[in-house]
Amino acid sequence: MYTKPPIRKIIHVDMDAFYASVEQLDNPNLKGKPIAVGGDGKRGVISAASYEARTFGVKSAMAGNLAVKLCPELVFVKPRFERYHEISKQIRAIFHDYTDLVEPLSLDEAYLDVTENKKGNPSASLIAKEIRARILNEIGLTASAGISINKFIAKIASDYNKPNGQKTVNPEEVISFLETLDIRKFYGVGKVTTEKMYQKGIFTGLDLKQKSLEYLDTHFGKSGRYFYYIVRGIHNSPVTPNRQRKSLAAERTFSENLSSEIFMLQKLDHIAEEVSNRLKKSKISGKTITLKIKYSDFTLHTRSKTLTYFINDKALILDTAKDLLYQESLNNSVRLLGISLSNLNTEAKKNTAGLSLNKKVSVQLKFDF
């Protein structure tokens, strides 16, 4: 039997160009300038770009040499992750003034459940506005927010009025909001899935809603059920304060392409040491080791191996990475290597409540936002 999901008041707070904004905050000379955190103008990969740089098409995960072509005046800044962690802790402290139900997604974004909050404020929209004002006044950075009945819709909404804005999707607006939404904006629909949906004539939420569960299961596998429910405003995932890490990784982009396996092994040694140190610091281990290889032509390959036991020792990680490196011949010279561990010993089993397919799903529409 289907049970109506609880109606919650969820806020998704997303900092605006976080790394770049921190750099501009600490160095006033960078304010108003197009800056990129990471990259070196030649081979590095950009971690973040200021909004001034984004107007030229510069964005995160872009190669530095391409970014320079788009924006010749681009200023590259080395990342300072300790500083970003420090600022992130200050932001989270503000969140916890309102609720203990805070689920960080990364250093610069988090979900907050303010259904019941420490301020006794019934309006999630006003709470979001107050939080954003405090972040600006106390830290000097701007944030955007999305507010709605569940995490899925709140996350989509937070991107609507960026930077330094917010959007509330009230309960009575949920269905119409989702029906008119471009399918590309659905959280969890990537480029490949978007193309597949386009081929099936699915361009908006309404198009998606008109497909049966059986159709979506057939054409989109396990994701079909997810798509079927989210387009109807059904997303039961609660805000989980202690969100468990699913993987840990480190990678390096090289200033010159590597064609010698000897040099690759030297780089893997350093990467394995970093992964091991981070695992031990976090007191976690993993069973699945994945080697990431990006070739000079930017093609990306991954090779994985799952062990029968948990590891966090550098030697074991490196030995497995070596085996994966030698597993197949290399197609080209290499510009990036990475090692990740997943299948961690901290992973909890997900409790998924079954949904009856024969019952009508609905969203309660009376709630003060």
DOFIRO-259233 format. One record per residue (C-alpha): x, y, z; residue in three letters; chain. Coordinates in nm, 3 decimals, decimal comma. Each point is the difference from the previous one (the first is absolute). Layout:
N
X Y Z code unit
X Y Z Ala A
...
This chain:
369
X Y Z code unit
0,000 0,000 0,000 Met A
0,133 0,343 -0,094 Tyr A
0,043 0,249 0,282 Thr A
0,014 0,370 -0,070 Lys A
0,351 0,136 0,052 Pro A
0,039 0,246 0,284 Pro A
-0,011 0,363 -0,107 Ile A
0,325 0,166 0,099 Arg A
0,147 0,348 -0,027 Lys A
0,335 -0,049 -0,170 Ile A
0,259 0,265 -0,086 Ile A
0,290 -0,060 -0,237 His A
0,273 0,260 0,052 Val A
0,261 0,029 -0,275 Asp A
0,290 0,244 0,030 Met A
0,065 0,215 -0,305 Asp A
0,327 -0,091 -0,180 Ala A
0,133 -0,100 0,341 Phe A
0,375 -0,052 -0,053 Tyr A
0,030 0,300 -0,231 Ala A
-0,209 0,218 0,233 Ser A
0,221 -0,090 0,297 Val A
0,306 0,104 -0,200 Glu A
-0,163 0,332 -0,090 Gln A
-0,101 0,048 0,363 Leu A
0,355 -0,049 0,127 Asp A
0,164 0,196 -0,281 Asn A
-0,195 0,318 -0,087 Pro A
0,222 0,047 -0,307 Asn A
-0,179 -0,297 -0,156 Leu A
-0,348 0,143 0,041 Lys A
-0,176 0,064 -0,328 Gly A
0,263 -0,196 -0,194 Lys A
-0,047 -0,329 -0,187 Pro A
0,184 -0,253 0,214 Ile A
0,041 -0,377 -0,009 Ala A
0,095 -0,211 0,298 Val A
0,233 -0,278 -0,107 Gly A
0,152 -0,051 -0,343 Gly A
0,317 0,172 -0,109 Asp A
-0,097 0,141 -0,336 Gly A
0,150 -0,298 -0,177 Lys A
-0,091 -0,345 0,126 Arg A
-0,182 0,025 0,331 Gly A
-0,371 -0,055 0,054 Val A
-0,208 0,283 0,144 Ile A
-0,170 -0,069 0,334 Ser A
-0,216 0,313 0,002 Ala A
-0,058 0,318 -0,199 Ala A
-0,125 0,340 0,113 Ser A
-0,318 0,136 -0,153 Tyr A
0,212 0,251 -0,191 Glu A
0,182 -0,292 -0,164 Ala A
-0,322 -0,191 -0,063 Arg A
-0,125 0,276 -0,228 Thr A
0,278 -0,108 -0,240 Phe A
-0,105 -0,366 0,019 Gly A
0,265 -0,102 0,253 Val A
-0,125 -0,267 0,242 Lys A
0,116 -0,263 0,244 Ser A
0,157 -0,322 -0,134 Ala A
0,122 0,193 -0,307 Met A
0,361 -0,029 -0,111 Ala A
0,204 0,311 0,077 Gly A
0,126 0,042 -0,355 Asn A
-0,354 0,005 -0,137 Leu A
-0,108 0,249 0,270 Ala A
0,279 0,239 -0,103 Val A
-0,118 -0,011 -0,361 Lys A
-0,349 0,095 0,113 Leu A
0,122 0,268 0,241 Cys A
0,356 0,128 -0,065 Pro A
-0,019 0,222 0,313 Glu A
-0,076 -0,295 0,226 Leu A
0,186 0,004 0,332 Val A
0,100 -0,341 0,137 Phe A
0,008 -0,050 0,376 Val A
0,134 -0,303 0,184 Lys A
-0,267 -0,176 0,208 Pro A
0,021 0,028 0,379 Arg A
-0,213 -0,285 0,126 Phe A
0,081 0,059 0,366 Glu A
-0,148 0,348 -0,034 Arg A
-0,310 -0,132 -0,178 Tyr A
-0,050 -0,255 0,279 His A
0,035 0,276 0,258 Glu A
-0,265 0,217 -0,168 Ile A
-0,225 -0,302 -0,052 Ser A
0,003 -0,073 0,375 Lys A
-0,105 0,358 0,072 Gln A
-0,290 -0,032 -0,244 Ile A
-0,113 -0,330 0,150 Arg A
0,009 0,155 0,347 Ala A
-0,259 0,250 -0,125 Ile A
-0,213 -0,286 -0,135 Phe A
0,006 -0,171 0,339 His A
-0,138 0,312 0,165 Asp A
-0,325 -0,087 -0,176 Tyr A
-0,009 -0,381 -0,011 Thr A
0,209 -0,305 0,078 Asp A
-0,135 -0,169 -0,311 Leu A
0,279 0,119 -0,231 Val A
0,128 -0,226 -0,279 Glu A
0,316 0,135 -0,168 Pro A
0,043 -0,104 -0,362 Leu A
0,340 0,167 -0,034 Ser A
0,186 0,296 0,146 Leu A
-0,232 0,244 -0,173 Asp A
-0,349 -0,149 0,016 Glu A
-0,233 -0,168 0,246 Ala A
-0,359 -0,102 0,066 Tyr A
-0,181 0,128 0,309 Leu A
-0,326 -0,139 0,137 Asp A
-0,172 0,290 0,179 Val A
-0,342 -0,160 0,037 Thr A
0,062 0,040 0,371 Glu A
0,277 0,248 0,070 Asn A
0,179 0,162 0,290 Lys A
-0,139 0,343 -0,078 Lys A
-0,362 -0,110 0,002 Gly A
-0,044 0,171 -0,336 Asn A
-0,279 -0,161 -0,208 Pro A
0,129 0,150 -0,327 Ser A
0,278 -0,193 -0,172 Ala A
0,032 0,284 -0,252 Ser A
0,069 0,256 0,273 Leu A
0,249 -0,234 0,166 Ile A
0,188 -0,040 -0,330 Ala A
0,005 0,376 -0,047 Lys A
0,133 0,051 0,353 Glu A
0,269 -0,267 -0,043 Ile A
0,119 0,158 -0,325 Arg A
0,011 0,343 0,163 Ala A
0,207 -0,135 0,288 Arg A
0,248 -0,169 -0,234 Ile A
0,043 0,331 -0,182 Leu A
0,027 0,217 0,313 Asn A
0,210 -0,233 0,214 Glu A
0,223 -0,159 -0,264 Ile A
-0,022 0,226 -0,303 Gly A
-0,120 -0,254 -0,257 Leu A
-0,325 -0,036 -0,189 Thr A
-0,213 -0,314 -0,012 Ala A
-0,305 -0,113 -0,193 Ser A
-0,280 -0,221 0,130 Ala A
-0,286 -0,216 -0,114 Gly A
-0,296 -0,077 0,225 Ile A
-0,265 -0,269 -0,045 Ser A
-0,159 -0,318 0,133 Ile A
0,293 -0,235 -0,074 Asn A
0,371 -0,008 -0,079 Lys A
-0,044 -0,060 -0,372 Phe A
-0,211 0,309 -0,066 Ile A
0,196 0,219 0,242 Ala A
0,326 -0,077 -0,182 Lys A
-0,148 0,086 -0,339 Ile A
-0,149 0,321 0,140 Ala A
0,331 0,120 0,146 Ser A
0,142 0,038 -0,350 Asp A
-0,282 0,222 -0,125 Tyr A
0,098 0,342 0,134 Asn A
0,376 -0,032 0,025 Lys A
0,205 0,179 0,106 Pro A
-0,116 0,141 0,334 Asn A
-0,368 -0,093 -0,034 Gly A
-0,254 -0,258 0,103 Gln A
-0,310 -0,171 -0,132 Lys A
-0,284 -0,163 0,189 Thr A
-0,215 -0,270 -0,160 Val A
-0,310 -0,013 0,219 Asn A
-0,187 -0,331 0,040 Pro A
-0,284 0,110 -0,226 Glu A
0,254 0,097 -0,269 Glu A
0,197 -0,325 -0,002 Val A
-0,185 -0,182 -0,277 Ile A
-0,015 0,292 -0,243 Ser A
0,365 0,083 0,075 Phe A
0,111 -0,352 -0,087 Leu A
-0,223 -0,031 -0,306 Glu A
0,143 0,312 -0,164 Thr A
0,359 -0,077 0,098 Leu A
0,253 -0,067 -0,275 Asp A
0,108 -0,362 0,034 Ile A
0,364 0,114 0,007 Arg A
-0,064 0,170 0,334 Lys A
-0,116 -0,318 0,171 Phe A
0,258 -0,094 0,260 Tyr A
0,140 -0,339 -0,098 Gly A
-0,056 0,042 -0,375 Val A
0,345 0,030 -0,157 Gly A
0,105 0,060 -0,359 Lys A
-0,033 -0,362 -0,110 Val A
-0,344 -0,042 0,157 Thr A
-0,111 0,335 -0,141 Thr A
0,086 -0,111 -0,352 Glu A
-0,182 -0,328 0,055 Lys A
-0,308 0,183 0,128 Met A
0,007 0,235 -0,297 Tyr A
-0,001 -0,304 -0,229 Gln A
-0,310 -0,123 0,183 Lys A
-0,176 0,334 -0,040 Gly A
0,049 0,102 0,363 Ile A
0,093 0,368 0,023 Phe A
-0,188 0,123 0,307 Thr A
-0,129 -0,134 0,328 Gly A
-0,346 -0,031 -0,153 Leu A
0,140 -0,218 -0,280 Asp A
0,165 -0,218 0,263 Leu A
-0,317 -0,017 0,210 Lys A
-0,196 -0,137 -0,294 Gln A
0,222 -0,310 -0,015 Lys A
-0,111 -0,302 0,201 Ser A
0,212 -0,164 0,265 Leu A
0,031 -0,307 -0,219 Glu A
0,126 0,214 -0,290 Tyr A
0,259 0,177 0,216 Leu A
0,115 -0,330 0,154 Asp A
0,043 -0,149 -0,344 Thr A
0,195 0,291 -0,149 His A
0,188 0,138 0,303 Phe A
0,050 -0,303 0,221 Gly A
0,034 0,062 0,373 Lys A
-0,021 0,376 -0,053 Ser A
-0,345 -0,035 -0,156 Gly A
-0,175 -0,032 0,335 Arg A
0,190 0,300 0,134 Tyr A
-0,109 0,214 -0,297 Phe A
-0,360 -0,121 0,034 Tyr A
-0,031 0,124 0,358 Tyr A
0,206 0,320 -0,003 Ile A
-0,203 0,148 -0,284 Val A
-0,302 -0,047 0,226 Arg A
0,173 0,182 0,286 Gly A
0,073 -0,322 0,190 Ile A
0,347 -0,012 0,154 His A
0,008 -0,148 0,349 Asn A
0,372 0,030 0,074 Ser A
0,038 0,173 0,340 Pro A
0,268 0,251 0,088 Val A
0,273 -0,215 0,155 Thr A
0,241 0,192 0,227 Pro A
0,280 -0,257 -0,010 Asn A
0,011 -0,068 -0,370 Arg A
0,243 -0,282 -0,061 Gln A
0,281 0,025 -0,252 Arg A
-0,032 -0,246 -0,289 Lys A
0,349 0,036 -0,146 Ser A
0,333 0,175 0,046 Leu A
0,227 0,099 -0,286 Ala A
0,308 0,194 -0,103 Ala A
0,128 0,082 -0,347 Glu A
0,272 0,196 -0,176 Arg A
0,007 0,186 -0,332 Thr A
0,354 0,015 -0,135 Phe A
0,178 0,299 -0,152 Ser A
0,136 -0,230 -0,271 Glu A
-0,159 -0,313 -0,143 Asn A
0,141 -0,324 0,138 Leu A
0,089 -0,276 -0,244 Ser A
0,230 -0,200 0,225 Ser A
-0,153 -0,248 0,245 Glu A
0,292 0,062 0,235 Ile A
-0,104 0,364 0,037 Phe A
-0,362 -0,106 0,038 Met A
0,090 -0,233 0,285 Leu A
0,185 0,283 0,174 Gln A
-0,311 0,216 -0,022 Lys A
-0,223 -0,283 0,118 Leu A
0,226 -0,043 0,302 Asp A
-0,070 0,359 0,109 His A
-0,372 -0,028 -0,075 Ile A
-0,030 -0,328 0,193 Ala A
0,175 0,161 0,297 Glu A
-0,245 0,291 0,000 Glu A
-0,301 -0,232 -0,020 Val A
0,138 -0,218 0,279 Ser A
0,069 0,297 0,227 Asn A
-0,351 0,135 -0,050 Arg A
-0,157 -0,341 0,063 Leu A
0,196 -0,047 0,321 Lys A
-0,077 0,353 0,117 Lys A
-0,370 -0,072 -0,051 Ser A
0,040 -0,349 0,152 Lys A
-0,162 -0,172 -0,298 Ile A
0,095 -0,273 -0,246 Ser A
-0,130 -0,120 -0,333 Gly A
-0,022 -0,312 -0,215 Lys A
-0,032 0,139 -0,354 Thr A
0,301 0,173 -0,156 Ile A
-0,051 0,194 -0,322 Thr A
0,277 0,132 -0,222 Leu A
-0,091 0,305 -0,207 Lys A
0,197 0,072 -0,317 Ile A
-0,051 0,305 -0,221 Lys A
0,196 -0,010 -0,325 Tyr A
0,151 0,292 -0,188 Ser A
-0,300 -0,002 -0,236 Asp A
-0,224 0,047 0,310 Phe A
-0,159 -0,344 -0,022 Thr A
-0,065 -0,137 0,346 Leu A
0,032 -0,364 0,107 His A
-0,056 -0,162 0,341 Thr A
0,104 -0,344 0,122 Arg A
-0,123 -0,147 0,328 Ser A
0,069 -0,295 0,225 Lys A
-0,195 -0,106 0,307 Thr A
0,188 -0,183 0,273 Leu A
-0,145 -0,242 0,254 Thr A
0,125 0,215 0,289 Tyr A
0,017 0,368 0,100 Phe A
0,325 0,190 -0,046 Ile A
0,143 0,344 0,069 Asn A
0,371 -0,085 -0,014 Asp A
0,204 0,183 -0,262 Lys A
0,191 -0,309 -0,113 Ala A
-0,318 -0,200 -0,064 Leu A
-0,165 0,291 -0,179 Ile A
0,306 0,054 -0,218 Leu A
0,039 -0,370 -0,082 Asp A
-0,362 -0,018 -0,114 Thr A
0,036 0,320 -0,201 Ala A
0,308 -0,145 -0,170 Lys A
-0,192 -0,316 -0,091 Asp A
-0,272 0,216 -0,152 Leu A
0,254 0,207 -0,192 Leu A
0,149 -0,313 -0,155 Tyr A
-0,341 -0,157 -0,060 Gln A
-0,020 0,148 -0,349 Glu A
0,244 0,171 -0,230 Ser A
-0,009 0,378 0,002 Leu A
-0,158 0,158 -0,307 Asn A
0,188 0,327 0,011 Asn A
0,211 0,224 0,219 Ser A
-0,165 0,085 0,332 Val A
-0,091 0,346 0,136 Arg A
-0,178 -0,105 0,322 Leu A
0,007 -0,289 0,247 Leu A
-0,227 -0,055 0,296 Gly A
-0,075 -0,261 0,264 Ile A
-0,326 -0,036 0,188 Ser A
-0,127 -0,239 0,266 Leu A
-0,368 -0,083 0,032 Ser A
-0,210 -0,274 0,155 Asn A
0,107 0,149 0,333 Leu A
-0,046 -0,158 0,340 Asn A
-0,211 0,299 0,106 Thr A
-0,276 -0,057 -0,253 Glu A
-0,338 -0,066 0,156 Ala A
-0,272 -0,200 -0,162 Lys A
-0,269 0,216 -0,141 Lys A
-0,349 -0,057 0,128 Asn A
-0,228 0,050 -0,293 Thr A
-0,369 -0,007 0,063 Ala A
-0,195 -0,176 -0,273 Gly A
-0,257 0,200 -0,190 Leu A
-0,315 -0,168 -0,118 Ser A
-0,042 0,044 -0,373 Leu A
-0,376 -0,036 0,014 Asn A
-0,062 0,287 0,239 Lys A
-0,036 0,359 -0,103 Lys A
0,297 0,213 0,104 Val A
-0,067 0,354 0,112 Ser A
0,154 0,297 0,179 Val A
-0,171 0,173 0,288 Gln A
-0,046 0,361 -0,101 Leu A
-0,082 0,187 0,318 Lys A
0,314 0,115 0,176 Phe A
0,146 0,333 0,110 Asp A
0,318 0,086 -0,185 Phe A
